[in-house]
């Protein structure tokens, strides 16, 4: 148990050290940098479009549910009226 805890601490410290290492400055004119920047912009735009589509889907589902409830209410009213008419005869 102590060994596992020790190994975990060492790996955690190594991960922190790796994350805080200084990176060389990026060349903003390189094709790879430009491609990464374009990909990031595209991913961000795709996220916005997906969010908009999800909103539209939620609204459509809400309308469908409301229609379902309305149809169920109308069906109950028809059955009640038919039962009432059957009692009269």
Secondary structure by P-SEA (a helix, b strand, c coil): caaaaaaaaaaaaaaaaaaaccccccccccaaaaaaaaaaaaaaaaaaaaaaaaaaaaaaaaaaaaaaaaaaaaaaaaaaaaaaaaaac
